[in-house]
């Protein structure tokens, strides 16, 4: 699902994206300048490998995700505490953002129930 960033206003724009067994549900809202706030819940399960024994297992996911999307290169000097993702085509590709959030979770250190 791709959303044109210029169409995102002060009224939250809801979205709901699914991939395998993960749901990415939330909203986009204009913040200031070129910045759009993405606030979402990531829930479901993802297959990953145990870092101790190497066996594949289902990892339960229930996280809040919040960051800014910049329409173009972000050049602000603000003291913003959230991450900023830059979009160079004025689109928010929510499927791609979901995939990158899943990969970020999988890259962390995880142990299966047998190794815990």
C-alpha positions in Angstrom: 0.0 0.0 0.0 1.5 3.3 -1.1 0.2 6.6 0.2 1.1 10.0 -1.3 2.7 12.1 1.4 1.2 15.4 0.1 -2.3 14.0 0.8 -1.6 13.4 4.5 -3.1 16.2 6.6 -3.7 17.1 10.3 -6.6 14.6 10.4 -5.1 11.1 10.9 -5.1 8.9 7.9 -5.7 5.3 9.0 -4.0 2.2 7.4 -4.0 -1.5 8.0 -1.3 -3.7 6.2 -0.8 -7.4 6.7 2.1 -9.7 5.8 2.0 -13.4 6.5 1.1 -13.4 10.2 2.0 -9.8 11.1 -0.5 -6.9 11.2 0.8 -3.3 10.8 -2.1 -1.0 11.8 -2.0 2.7 12.6 -2.2 6.2 11.1 -0.2 8.8 9.3 -0.6 12.5 10.4 1.1 15.7 9.2 3.5 17.1 11.8 5.4 20.1 10.4 7.4 21.1 7.4 8.0 18.0 5.4 7.5 15.6 8.3 4.7 13.0 8.6 4.2 11.1 11.8 3.7 7.4 11.5 2.2 5.8 14.6 1.3 2.1 14.5 0.9 -1.2 16.3 2.8 -4.2 15.0 1.3 -7.5 16.2 1.2 -11.2 15.3 4.1 -13.7 15.0 7.2 -14.0 12.9 9.4 -17.0 12.2 13.0 -16.5 13.4 16.0 -18.5 14.5 17.1 -19.1 18.0 20.5 -17.5 18.5 21.6 -20.3 20.8 20.5 -23.5 19.1 19.7 -22.3 15.6 16.2 -23.9 15.5 13.4 -21.9 13.9 10.5 -20.8 16.1 7.6 -18.5 16.1 8.3 -15.2 17.9 5.3 -13.3 19.3 5.3 -9.7 18.3 3.3 -6.9 20.0 5.1 -3.5 19.6 4.3 0.1 19.1 6.1 1.8 16.2 6.5 5.5 15.9 8.7 7.5 13.6 8.7 10.4 11.1 8.6 10.1 7.3 10.3 13.1 5.6 9.1 14.1 2.1 12.6 14.4 0.6 15.9 14.9 2.4 15.5 16.0 6.0 17.6 19.0 6.7 16.0 20.2 10.0 17.9 21.2 13.1 15.1 20.3 15.4 15.7 18.2 18.5 13.5 15.4 17.3 13.7 12.3 19.4 12.1 9.9 16.9 13.8 8.3 13.9 13.2 9.9 10.5 12.8 7.8 7.3 13.4 9.8 4.1 11.1 9.3 1.1 12.5 10.5 -2.3 9.4 9.9 -4.4 6.8 11.6 -2.1 5.3 8.2 -1.3 5.0 6.2 1.9 5.4 2.5 0.9 3.7 0.9 4.0 4.5 -2.6 2.7 8.2 -1.8 2.5 8.1 -0.2 6.0 6.4 -3.3 7.4 9.1 -5.5 5.9 11.9 -3.4 7.3 10.3 -3.4 10.8 10.0 -7.2 10.6 13.7 -7.5 9.6 14.7 -5.2 12.4 12.9 -7.4 14.9 14.4 -10.6 13.5 17.9 -9.0 13.7 17.7 -8.8 17.4 18.8 -11.5 19.8 16.1 -14.2 20.4 16.0 -17.5 22.2 13.5 -20.3 21.8 11.6 -21.7 24.8 14.0 -24.7 25.0 17.1 -22.4 25.4 15.5 -19.8 27.7 
